[in-house]
């Protein structure tokens, strides 16, 4: 059940990195919603591999084939299922990791959890490859939300601690040249989200967004509004004062990031995520041999991104859209 998300819509993601196909089933979509498939293809193209020199050389078309749920371009009330066929797999690149877990990958923890029966090729079900079906579902939710006036956009805030495009490019190029990798920070802004979405305690909108975002394997941290920096402020500096803007209640600042008590305030929802450096690098690293119990070394072969931040942008947008749309459906049932 861990690969299923949602209460009012159910998103089930399936497949492995080097299995014949990956895909997603979305249950609970209302009938009669028009889906622009070409627009969805363009959205998926932002995540797809092999697009530039800073991306993995693996080439996948990543155009979903819809098996059910769409009729003449509209949702028809049936569960929507989309499949993406894997065409450029090279499982031989991963034979060495069968008994040598890669540092900072899920290889070891998955080996313990599944007693060695896990699919280790390319990380199996733990692979970033599974963000493609996430983007299929999220891309559809983005279209639905856009039709309701809600926009969700992500931008790169920093890479390797650098913020200018020139220095970011240089940092990624330098990491690639030496067989290393770098991480970064992504900011996501959801505008025109109505007030009242979410709930207190365990079903807060922050909780829902965080759960969806952490499905992206590279994400290691998240903060809303001014996040951790608020810990160094006084209440008088951090509080967002209310005022009337015509017939709407707004806040003069948005340190709370659009969510108060787990419920949207009507201000823009703003959060940032930390994306770790790609753990698959071409440098020698220490590991253990799970079969012999001996210390050993590993050099990870295969095709990998020196920086995953750029391809993660649509993934974060997709995850945010999934959470916000689920919360919107809940509010409609409540109200």
Secondary structure, DSSP 8 states (H G I E B T S, - for coil): -TTEE-SSSEEEEEE-TTSSEEEEEEE---TT-B--HHHHHHHHHHH-SSSSTTS-S-------EEEESEETTEE-SS-EEEEEE--S--GGGGGGGGSB--TTSSHHHHHHHTTT-S--GGGGGGSGGGHHHHHHHHHHHHHHHHHTT-EEEEEEEEETTB-SHHHHHHHHHHHHHTT----EEEEEEEES--TT-B-SGGG-HHHHHHHHHTTSTTEEEEEETTGGGGGGS-HHHH---EEEETTEEEES--TTTTEETTEE-SS-EEEEEEE---S--SS-EEEEETTTTEEEEE---S---S--HHHHHHHHHHHHHHHHHHHHHHHHHH-
